[in-house]
Amino acid sequence: MPRYLIRKLEQVALLSPEDRRLIEELAHRRTFRLAAGEELAAEGDRPAAPRLFLEGWACRSKSFADGRRQIVGLLLPGDFFDLNLDLLQAMDHSVAAVTPVLLAEIRRDALEGLAERRPALARALAWDTLVQASIQREWTLNVGRRTALERVAHLLCEIFRRLEAVGLTEGAACELPLNQTELADATGLSVVHVNRVLRRLRIAGLLRLRGRQMELPDLPALNRLALFSPGYLHLARPKPEASIR
């Protein structure tokens, strides 16, 4: 059941029962699982059909031959990998599971048929692609201009808001399966530096970590510290006239 994608699309469009049925139909054609650490695609691979993350987390990354890696994006439940990537000749980055994941493979002809039958729903899916590009721009700003403290805090704020949008938060808490090495690779910092930043956030009462869970006790204060504004996520509840027909 692609409930997380449906929750996300409902941020910008009022989905009808028929819209939900069509999305479910897309996601039930072929599903498969990957274990944590397993690679979904490697740089240079021929892109496969679009996939939808039904459960679990993955990361996009670029690496040097000497092993240095930069995580350039996170794929969370309800995210596509990638609606249009199969139009390219070769992958320009790698994607690997952070946790066990469940994916649905989406046939290109099914997507094209959906666009013909339900053009407004197709626009909602296009919105999702544009938001991924917007997130990428924010990540560039994050590693290019924010301080170490701001970088880590901003990433935590973004993760919380993205999970909140699909119903995967509980109060001020959510899952955080990333280890400190992965946080370092996502923020362009050393593991030692990330450890220091996390310690500062805990001492300030802005972060609590328990295993693979995080709690943000004062999210407004953390937002201010991170210079975080959620506008780039383009999350807004639709007005009644925005319903899909």
Beta strands, then each sheet from edge to edge (+ up, - down):
strand 1: 31-34
strand 2: 39-41
strand 3: 51-55
strand 4: 58-63
strand 5: 69-75
strand 6: 80-81
strand 7: 94-97
strand 8: 101-105
strand 9: 169-170
strand 10: 173-175
strand 11: 208-210
strand 12: 213-215
sheet 1: 1+ 8- 3+ 6-
sheet 2: 2+ 7- 4+ 5-
sheet 3: 9+ 10- 12+ 11-
end
